[in-house]
Amino acid sequence: MSCRGCMMRTRISDLFGIEYPVLLSGMSWISVPAMVAAVSNAGGLGILATGPMNTEQTRKAIREIRSLTDKPFGANATLFFPGAKENAAVLLEEKVPVINFALGKGDWIVKRAHEYGGKVIATVAMHEHALRAEAFGTDALIVTGHEAAAHGEAVTSLVLVPSIVDTVKIPVIAAGGFADGRGLAAALALGAEGIAMGTRFMVTRESPLHERYKGLALEKGVYDTLYSDRFDGLPSRVMKTKAAYRQLRKGLDLPGALVSSADIAKNLNLPHFRMLRETLAQGWKKAKALAYTANSFKMVAAATIDGDEERGILPAGQVTGLIRDVPGVAELVKRIVGEAEAVNERVCLMMHKKG
């Protein structure tokens, strides 16, 4: 018997109209229009990262994606960040096919996206957030395990994914720990209906990540990440480097955060004083987290854009230790799907083997 080719149609591929249930995570300075289009053209779903952009830049990026692909694509809005709500409004105005929100309540995004036939994904790492997102009509969830780059919580994907799959009725996309076809097959076995990859897609030919950090990613092992809330104010995972260790020891630099926040406000076309006032009004805990975030923007940009090992800090998942080459995006997607089908075939044969 053969099970080959029977596993790639899932609710996620049908929901978004894509060939393969493989998504590009929205990574600041990495998930740019060319990268988004490359993943969508390869049969997956590219997701634009809007975090560092103002509304004008976001609108321009969406239109650039549309000039590069006629395939479905998405864009994210990390509602915790300054300017994110304004960017989300642009995504709605531009009728982006798939909107991915995180770190905030996106019920208003769901309502307006559904009015034009758009789909919405919520990124979650906890059951309560998954249930809340499902309750106000979110179409799917990205469930992020502890292994992930940036913001995973304390529970690993192997446990978190099936646990949330058992809790909700909407389809789940697994994130955190996925880099190859074995991971895709495993995610589907856990009840997920697709995977989202950041770190693996980050190390491809089309990725704008600086070549120095692509090289570092190939050198690192599965133990070579650090996890702390001292990088951007929320529990997050980054590549283990001397700069990351320094930040771990240093903690919050308030004077630096004030300077960085002024730069962010300028880029977002927001009055700096107003941004500071609104941040402080949310209480010290959130204000402290946002102060870390302000500093992290410069550090992440220094790594991704400049390749600066002295100042740069790169969000990276534990799957860095599984990456051994720098393929093209289309080659990678094809490889992952082929590997997953081979794993599925092998497991099917094992399950039906007569003793």
NULO-454044 format. One record per residue: x, y, z of N, C-alpha, C in turn. Coordinates in steps of 0.2 Angstrom, whole numbers, padded with zeros to 4 digits, always signed. Last residue first. Example, Ala and Ser with C-alpha at 12.3 -4.5 7.8 and 13.67 -1.06 7.14 Angstrom:
2
+0064-0011+0035+0068-0005+0036+0064+0000+0039+0066-0028+0039+0062-0022+0039+0066-0016+0039
end
This chain:
355
+0017-0044+0055+0022-0048+0059+0022-0055+0057+0015-0033+0042+0012-0039+0046+0018-0042+0049+0013-0015+0043+0018-0021+0042+0015-0027+0046+0007-0004+0045+0003-0009+0042+0007-0015+0040+0016+0005+0051+0009+0003+0055+0005-0003+0052+0026+0005+0042+0027+0002+0048+0021+0000+0052+0019+0012+0031+0021+0005+0030+0023+0002+0037+0017+0024+0038+0011+0020+0036+0013+0013+0035+0030+0028+0040+0026+0027+0046+0020+0023+0044+0034+0030+0026+0038+0025+0031+0033+0023+0037+0025+0040+0022+0025+0033+0019+0029+0028+0023+0029+0051+0030+0022+0048+0031+0022+0041+0028+0042+0053+0026+0041+0051+0033+0034+0047+0033+0039+0057+0013+0043+0051+0014+0042+0048+0021+0032+0068+0015+0029+0063+0012+0032+0056+0013+0043+0076+0021+0037+0074+0025+0033+0069+0022+0051+0077+0010+0053+0073+0016+0047+0071+0020+0043+0085+0001+0046+0078+0000+0048+0074+0005+0042+0096+0009+0036+0093+0007+0038+0085+0005+0056+0100+0010+0052+0099+0016+0046+0095+0014+0059+0102-0004+0062+0097+0000+0058+0095+0006+0050+0113-0007+0050+0107-0011+0053+0101-0007+0056+0123+0001+0049+0121+0002+0048+0114-0001+0069+0124-0004+0068+0122+0003+0061+0119+0004+0067+0128-0017+0070+0122-0016+0069+0119-0009+0061+0141-0014+0057+0136-0018+0060+0129-0017+0072+0147-0008+0066+0146-0004+0062+0140-0008+0088+0139-0009+0083+0144-0011+0077+0142-0008+0099+0135+0006+0095+0134-0001+0091+0140-0003+0111+0133+0014+0108+0140+0013+0104+0139+0006+0113+0121+0027+0114+0124+0021+0110+0130+0020+0109+0116+0040+0116+0114+0037+0118+0117+0030+0101+0117+0055+0102+0120+0048+0109+0119+0046+0099+0113+0067+0097+0108+0062+0098+0110+0055+0101+0123+0076+0106+0117+0076+0104+0112+0071+0090+0131+0074+0097+0133+0071+0101+0127+0071+0080+0127+0082+0081+0123+0076+0087+0126+0072+0079+0136+0092+0083+0130+0093+0085+0126+0087+0078+0152+0084+0075+0146+0087+0081+0141+0088+0083+0169+0086+0084+0163+0083+0081+0157+0087+0086+0186+0085+0081+0181+0087+0082+0175+0083+0102+0193+0087+0097+0190+0082+0092+0185+0085+0110+0208+0090+0107+0202+0093+0101+0199+0088+0124+0218+0088+0118+0215+0085+0116+0209+0089+0137+0223+0092+0130+0226+0094+0124+0222+0093+0146+0214+0086+0148+0218+0093+0141+0221+0096+0142+0210+0074+0142+0205+0080+0144+0208+0086+0132+0216+0062+0137+0218+0067+0137+0214+0073+0125+0215+0050+0129+0210+0052+0134+0211+0057+0116+0225+0047+0123+0227+0046+0128+0221+0048+0103+0218+0047+0105+0222+0042+0112+0223+0041+0103+0210+0059+0100+0207+0052+0103+0211+0046+0110+0217+0069+0112+0210+0067+0110+0208+0060+0104+0229+0069+0111+0229+0069+0114+0222+0066+0091+0226+0072+0093+0229+0065+0100+0228+0064+0092+0221+0085+0090+0217+0080+0092+0219+0073+0096+0233+0091+0101+0228+0091+0099+0223+0086+0085+0242+0089+0092+0244+0086+0096+0238+0086+0075+0235+0095+0074+0236+0088+0081+0238+0085+0079+0235+0109+0080+0228+0105+0079+0230+0097+0075+0247+0114+0082+0245+0113+0083+0239+0108+0061+0245+0114+0064+0251+0110+0072+0249+0109+0060+0234+0122+0058+0233+0115+0061+0239+0111+0063+0240+0135+0067+0235+0132+0066+0234+0125+0051+0248+0135+0058+0251+0135+0063+0246+0133+0041+0239+0135+0042+0243+0129+0049+0246+0129+0043+0234+0149+0044+0230+0143+0045+0233+0136+0040+0246+0156+0047+0243+0156+0048+0238+0150+0027+0247+0153+0032+0253+0151+0039+0250+0151+0021+0236+0159+0021+0237+0151+0026+0242+0149+0024+0240+0172+0026+0233+0169+0027+0233+0162+0019+0253+0174+0026+0252+0174+0028+0245+0171+0005+0258+0164+0008+0255+0170+0015+0253+0169+0000+0265+0153-0001+0258+0153+0002+0254+0159+0006+0277+0153-0001+0276+0156-0003+0269+0156+0018+0276+0147+0018+0276+0154+0011+0275+0157+0013+0276+0134+0016+0270+0136+0016+0270+0144+0008+0289+0132+0003+0283+0132+0006+0277+0134+0019+0296+0134+0014+0297+0139+0009+0291+0138+0027+0292+0123+0030+0291+0130+0024+0291+0135+0019+0297+0113+0021+0290+0113+0023+0288+0120+0020+0311+0115+0013+0307+0115+0014+0299+0116+0033+0313+0113+0030+0314+0120+0024+0311+0120+0034+0310+0099+0038+0306+0104+0035+0307+0111+0022+0308+0087+0025+0313+0092+0028+0309+0098+0025+0298+0074+0021+0299+0080+0025+0304+0084+0031+0292+0063+0028+0298+0062+0023+0299+0068+0039+0281+0064+0032+0280+0064+0028+0286+0063+0052+0287+0065+0050+0283+0060+0043+0282+0059+0050+0294+0078+0051+0298+0071+0049+0294+0065+0048+0283+0086+0043+0288+0086+0044+0292+0079+0061+0278+0085+0055+0274+0083+0049+0279+0082+0069+0288+0091+0070+0286+0084+0064+0282+0081+0064+0288+0104+0063+0294+0100+0064+0293+0092+0068+0276+0108+0061+0277+0107+0059+0283+0103+0082+0278+0109+0079+0273+0104+0071+0274+0103+0082+0287+0120+0085+0289+0113+0082+0284+0108+0076+0279+0130+0073+0285+0128+0076+0288+0121+0085+0268+0130+0078+0267+0128+0075+0273+0126+0096+0274+0135+0097+0271+0129+0090+0270+0126+0092+0276+0148+0094+0282+0144+0094+0280+0137+0089+0262+0152+0083+0267+0152+0086+0273+0147+0093+0247+0149+0096+0254+0148+0091+0259+0147+0091+0232+0158+0087+0238+0155+0092+0244+0155+0104+0221+0157+0097+0222+0158+0095+0229+0155+0117+0215+0157+0116+0222+0157+0109+0224+0160+0117+0201+0155+0120+0204+0161+0118+0211+0162+0111+0201+0142+0108+0197+0147+0111+0199+0154+0120+0208+0134+0113+0211+0136+0110+0207+0142+0131+0199+0134+0131+0206+0137+0125+0209+0139+0125+0189+0127+0127+0188+0134+0128+0195+0138+0124+0195+0115+0118+0193+0118+0119+0192+0126+0137+0197+0111+0133+0203+0112+0126+0201+0116+0142+0184+0110+0144+0188+0115+0140+0194+0117+0127+0173+0107+0133+0177+0105+0136+0181+0111+0114+0163+0103+0120+0164+0108+0126+0167+0105+0100+0170+0097+0106+0167+0096+0111+0168+0101+0085+0171+0108+0090+0174+0103+0096+0169+0102+0069+0171+0113+0075+0167+0112+0079+0170+0107+0059+0179+0127+0061+0178+0120+0068+0174+0119+0048+0187+0137+0052+0181+0136+0053+0179+0129+0050+0204+0134+0045+0198+0134+0050+0192+0134+0060+0213+0133+0055+0215+0138+0050+0209+0139+0070+0209+0124+0065+0214+0121+0059+0215+0126+0080+0204+0133+0081+0206+0126+0076+0211+0123+0076+0199+0145+0080+0205+0145+0082+0207+0138+0069+0188+0147+0065+0194+0145+0069+0200+0145+0077+0174+0138+0076+0178+0143+0071+0184+0142+0087+0162+0132+0080+0163+0133+0080+0168+0139+0099+0158+0119+0098+0161+0126+0090+0163+0126+0107+0145+0110+0102+0150+0110+0101+0152+0118+0114+0132+0106+0117+0139+0106+0112+0145+0105+0110+0119+0106+0111+0122+0113+0113+0130+0112+0111+0115+0093+0104+0116+0096+0104+0119+0103+0124+0126+0086+0121+0119+0088+0114+0121+0091+0130+0136+0073+0127+0135+0079+0124+0128+0080+0135+0137+0060+0139+0135+0064+0136+0133+0071+0124+0143+0053+0126+0136+0051+0131+0133+0056+0123+0155+0059+0118+0150+0060+0120+0143+0058+0134+0161+0054+0134+0160+0061+0129+0154+0062+0130+0163+0041+0136+0159+0042+0136+0157+0050+0120+0172+0043+0119+0166+0040+0124+0161+0041+0128+0183+0048+0123+0179+0053+0121+0173+0050+0135+0187+0036+0138+0185+0042+0134+0181+0047+0125+0191+0028+0128+0184+0026+0132+0182+0032+0109+0197+0035+0116+0198+0033+0120+0191+0033+0094+0192+0028+0098+0192+0034+0106+0193+0031+0085+0192+0017+0090+0198+0018+0094+0198+0024+0083+0177+0008+0083+0180+0015+0088+0186+0015+0086+0169-0003+0082+0175-0004+0082+0179+0003+0093+0158+0002+0097+0163-0002+0093+0170-0003+0091+0156+0020+0090+0155+0013+0093+0160+0009+0088+0157+0034+0094+0155+0032+0093+0152+0025+0075+0160+0037+0079+0166+0038+0086+0164+0035+0068+0148+0037+0068+0153+0031+0073+0158+0031+0072+0144+0050+0074+0140+0044+0074+0144+0038+0066+0154+0058+0073+0153+0058+0076+0149+0052+0052+0152+0055+0056+0158+0055+0063+0157+0053+0038+0144+0050+0045+0143+0051+0048+0150+0050+0023+0135+0054+0026+0142+0052+0033+0141+0054+0013+0121+0047+0019+0124+0051+0021+0131+0049-0002+0113+0049+0003+0116+0045+0008+0119+0050-0011+0108+0057-0013+0107+0050-0008+0111+0046-0009+0097+0072-0008+0104+0068-0010+0102+0061-0008+0084+0077-0015+0087+0076-0015+0094+0073+0003+0078+0077+0001+0081+0083-0006+0084+0083+0005+0075+0064+0004+0070+0068+0001+0072+0075+0009+0088+0059+0003+0085+0057+0001+0079+0061+0022+0088+0066+0016+0093+0067+0009+0091+0065+0028+0078+0059+0027+0078+0066+0021+0082+0068+0029+0083+0046+0026+0077+0047+0024+0076+0055+0037+0094+0049+0031+0095+0046+0026+0089+0047+0049+0088+0054+0045+0092+0058+0038+0093+0056+0053+0081+0043+0051+0077+0049+0047+0082+0053+0056+0092+0034+0050+0088+0033+0048+0083+0039+0062+0106+0045+0062+0101+0039+0056+0097+0038+0059+0114+0055+0064+0116+0050+0065+0111+0044+0053+0119+0070+0051+0116+0064+0056+0118+0058+0052+0125+0083+0055+0118+0082+0055+0115+0075+0039+0134+0081+0044+0133+0086+0046+0126+0086+0022+0131+0077+0028+0135+0076+0032+0134+0082+0008+0125+0069+0013+0124+0074+0019+0128+0072-0009+0130+0067-0002+0130+0064+0003+0130+0069-0025+0123+0068-0019+0126+0072-0013+0125+0067-0042+0127+0065-0036+0124+0063-0030+0128+0067-0055+0127+0078-0052+0130+0072-0045+0127+0071-0058+0122+0090-0061+0119+0084-0057+0121+0078-0047+0118+0105-0051+0123+0100-0053+0119+0094-0041+0108+0112-0045+0113+0116-0049+0118+0111-0033+0100+0105-0038+0097+0109-0043+0102+0112-0024+0110+0101-0028+0106+0096-0034+0103+0100-0017+0112+0113-0022+0117+0111-0026+0114+0105-0011+0100+0115-0015+0102+0120-0020+0107+0118-0003+0099+0103-0009+0094+0104-0013+0096+0109+0006+0110+0107+0002+0110+0100-0004+0105+0101+0012+0108+0119+0008+0114+0118+0003+0113+0112+0021+0097+0117+0015+0097+0122+0010+0102+0121+0030+0100+0107+0027+0094+0107+0021+0093+0112+0033+0114+0110+0028+0112+0105+0025+0105+0105+0034+0117+0128+0037+0115+0122+0031+0113+0117+0030+0131+0138+0028+0124+0136+0031+0123+0129+0033+0145+0141+0037+0139+0144+0036+0132+0142+0032+0154+0125+0032+0153+0132+0035+0147+0135+0041+0163+0113+0037+0157+0115+0037+0157+0122+0046+0175+0104+0041+0175+0109+0038+0168+0110+0062+0172+0097+0058+0177+0100+0053+0174+0105+0061+0155+0090+0064+0161+0090+0059+0166+0093+0054+0141+0100+0054+0146+0094+0059+0152+0096+0053+0132+0110+0059+0131+0106+0059+0137+0101+0040+0133+0115+0046+0136+0119+0052+0136+0115+0028+0136+0102+0031+0133+0108+0037+0136+0110+0014+0144+0097+0021+0145+0097+0024+0141+0103+0002+0142+0085+0003+0140+0092+0011+0140+0092-0008+0152+0076-0001+0150+0076+0000+0148+0083-0025+0148+0071-0020+0150+0076-0013+0148+0074-0039+0155+0062-0034+0149+0063-0029+0152+0069-0049+0164+0062-0050+0158+0057-0045+0153+0059-0058+0172+0076-0052+0171+0072-0052+0164+0068-0070+0174+0083-0070+0173+0076-0064+0172+0072-0069+0176+0097-0071+0182+0093-0070+0180+0085-0065+0163+0101-0072+0165+0103-0074+0171+0099-0052+0162+0097-0057+0158+0094-0064+0160+0095-0046+0170+0106-0046+0172+0099-0051+0168+0095-0049+0164+0118-0052+0170+0117-0052+0172+0110-0042+0152+0116-0049+0151+0117-0052+0158+0116-0029+0157+0116-0031+0153+0110-0039+0153+0110-0027+0163+0128-0027+0167+0122-0030+0163+0116-0028+0151+0136-0033+0156+0137-0033+0161+0131-0017+0143+0132-0023+0141+0131-0028+0147+0131-0003+0152+0124-0006+0150+0130-0014+0148+0128+0002+0157+0113+0007+0153+0116+0004+0150+0123-0003+0163+0097-0004+0162+0104+0001+0157+0107-0008+0173+0084-0002+0170+0086-0003+0169+0094-0022+0172+0073-0019+0174+0080-0013+0170+0082-0027+0176+0057-0023+0171+0061-0021+0175+0068-0040+0178+0046-0036+0181+0051-0033+0175+0056-0045+0183+0029-0044+0178+0034-0039+0180+0040-0057+0192+0020-0050+0191+0022-0050+0186+0028-0069+0197+0015-0067+0190+0014-0060+0188+0016-0072+0209+0020-0070+0209+0013-0068+0202+0011-0076+0206+0033-0081+0210+0029-0079+0210+0021-0066+0200+0039-0071+0196+0037-0076+0200+0032-0059+0212+0043-0056+0207+0038-0061+0203+0035-0067+0217+0053-0066+0221+0047-0063+0216+0041-0066+0206+0063-0073+0209+0060-0072+0212+0054-0053+0205+0065-0057+0199+0063-0063+0202+0060-0050+0218+0071-0046+0215+0065-0050+0210+0061-0057+0217+0083-0059+0222+0078-0056+0221+0071-0050+0207+0090-0057+0206+0088-0059+0211+0082-0037+0206+0095-0038+0208+0088-0045+0207+0085-0027+0211+0108-0034+0208+0106-0036+0211+0099-0010+0205+0108-0015+0210+0109-0022+0207+0107+0000+0197+0102+0001+0201+0108-0004+0207+0109-0004+0197+0084-0001+0194+0090-0001+0199+0096-0011+0193+0069-0010+0198+0074-0007+0194+0080-0011+0192+0052-0009+0188+0058-0007+0193+0063-0022+0191+0038-0019+0196+0043-0017+0191+0049-0023+0188+0021-0022+0185+0028-0019+0190+0032-0025+0198+0010-0029+0191+0011-0029+0188+0018-0028+0215+0013-0023+0209+0013-0027+0203+0014-0034+0227+0010-0038+0221+0010-0033+0215+0009-0030+0239+0013-0027+0236+0007-0030+0229+0006-0037+0241+0025-0038+0246+0020-0036+0243+0013-0030+0232+0033-0037+0231+0032-0039+0235+0026-0017+0237+0033-0018+0230+0031-0026+0229+0029-0020+0249+0040-0018+0249+0033-0019+0242+0030-0023+0244+0053-0028+0248+0049-0027+0248+0041-0011+0240+0056-0016+0235+0055-0022+0238+0051-0004+0252+0058-0002+0247+0053-0007+0242+0051-0011+0256+0069-0011+0260+0063-0009+0256+0057-0007+0246+0078-0014+0247+0077-0015+0251+0070+0007+0249+0079+0004+0242+0076-0003+0243+0074+0012+0260+0085+0011+0260+0078+0008+0254+0075+0022+0250+0097+0019+0256+0095+0018+0257+0088+0017+0233+0100+0022+0238+0098+0018+0244+0096+0007+0224+0102+0010+0227+0108+0015+0232+0106+0002+0219+0091-0002+0224+0093+0002+0227+0100+0010+0216+0077+0011+0214+0084+0008+0220+0088+0003+0210+0062+0003+0216+0067+0004+0214+0074+0008+0204+0046+0007+0204+0053+0006+0210+0056+0001+0197+0031+0005+0202+0034+0003+0202+0042+0001+0185+0017-0002+0188+0023+0003+0194+0026-0005+0180+0001+0000+0181+0006-0003+0184+0012-0009+0170-0014-0011+0173-0007-0005+0174-0003-0001+0176-0029-0003+0171-0024-0005+0174-0018+0005+0184-0038-0002+0184-0038-0005+0178-0034+0019+0194-0034+0016+0187-0034+0008+0189-0035+0025+0207-0036+0029+0201-0036+0026+0194-0036+0015+0216-0033+0018+0216-0040+0023+0210-0041+0011+0213-0020+0007+0211-0026+0010+0212-0033+0023+0218-0014+0021+0211-0014+0017+0209-0020+0020+0231-0016+0026+0228-0019+0025+0221-0019+0009+0234-0008+0009+0234-0015+0015+0231-0019+0015+0231+0004+0009+0227+0002+0009+0228-0005+0024+0242+0005+0027+0235+0005+0021+0230+0002+0016+0253+0005+0021+0252-0001+0023+0245-0001+0010+0251+0018+0006+0252+0012+0010+0250+0005+0022+0252+0026+0018+0246+0026+0013+0246+0019+0026+0265+0024+0030+0260+0022+0026+0253+0021+0015+0272+0029+0017+0273+0022+0021+0267+0020+0015+0268+0043+0010+0266+0038+0011+0267+0031+0032+0261+0047+0026+0266+0048+0021+0264+0042+0039+0246+0053+0037+0251+0048+0032+0256+0050+0043+0236+0061+0048+0242+0061+0045+0247+0056+0032+0227+0060+0034+0230+0066+0038+0236+0065+0027+0219+0049+0026+0227+0049+0029+0230+0055+0032+0206+0039+0033+0209+0045+0032+0217+0045+0021+0196+0029+0025+0202+0029+0026+0204+0037+0022+0179+0025+0019+0184+0030+0024+0190+0031+0018+0167+0012+0023+0172+0015+0019+0177+0019+0014+0151+0012+0011+0158+0013+0016+0162+0016+0019+0141-0002+0017+0142+0005+0013+0149+0006+0023+0140-0015+0017+0136-0014+0015+0137-0006+0032+0149-0020+0034+0142-0019+0028+0138-0016+0026+0161-0019+0027+0158-0026+0029+0151-0025+0027+0163-0005+0020+0162-0008+0021+0159-0015+0041+0165-0004+0037+0159+0000+0030+0158-0004+0043+0176-0012+0046+0170-0013+0043+0164-0010+0035+0186-0005+0033+0183-0012+0036+0177-0014+0043+0187+0006+0036+0185+0007+0034+0182+0000+0055+0192+0001+0055+0186+0004+0048+0183+0005+0051+0204-0005+0053+0199-0009+0053+0192-0006+0045+0211+0007+0041+0209+0001+0044+0204-0003+0052+0203+0022+0051+0209+0018+0048+0207+0011+0056+0196+0035+0050+0195+0031+0048+0201+0027+0067+0204+0041+0068+0198+0037+0062+0196+0032+0063+0215+0048+0069+0216+0043+0071+0209+0039+0054+0204+0059+0056+0211+0057+0063+0211+0053+0045+0191+0052+0051+0193+0056+0053+0199+0054+0032+0181+0052+0033+0188+0051+0039+0190+0055+0035+0164+0045+0034+0169+0051+0036+0176+0049+0028+0157+0031+0034+0161+0033+0032+0165+0039+0021+0141+0031+0020+0148+0032+0027+0151+0034+0013+0127+0023+0020+0130+0026+0020+0137+0026+0005+0118+0017+0003+0121+0023+0010+0123+0027+0004+0121-0001+0007+0118+0005+0006+0121+0011-0004+0129-0009-0002+0122-0011+0000+0118-0005-0018+0139-0003-0011+0138-0004-0010+0131-0006-0030+0145+0002-0029+0144-0005-0022+0143-0007-0033+0146+0015-0029+0151+0013-0028+0150+0005-0040+0134+0018-0042+0140+0020-0039+0146+0017-0032+0123+0012-0039+0125+0009-0041+0132+0011-0021+0123+0021-0020+0125+0014-0027+0126+0010-0029+0121+0033-0025+0127+0032-0023+0129+0024-0034+0109+0032-0039+0114+0032-0035+0121+0031-0024+0101+0019-0026+0102+0026-0031+0107+0026-0015+0091+0009-0021+0094+0009-0024+0095+0016-0004+0082+0011-0003+0089+0010-0009+0094+0010-0005+0068+0012-0005+0072+0018-0005+0080+0017-0004+0059+0001-0011+0060+0004-0011+0065+0010+0008+0056-0004+0004+0062-0007-0002+0063-0004+0008+0039+0000+0012+0045-0003+0007+0050-0006+0004+0028+0005+0001+0034+0008+0004+0040+0005+0001+0012-0002+0005+0018-0002+0001+0024+0001+0004-0006+0000+0000+0000+0000+0004+0006+0000
end
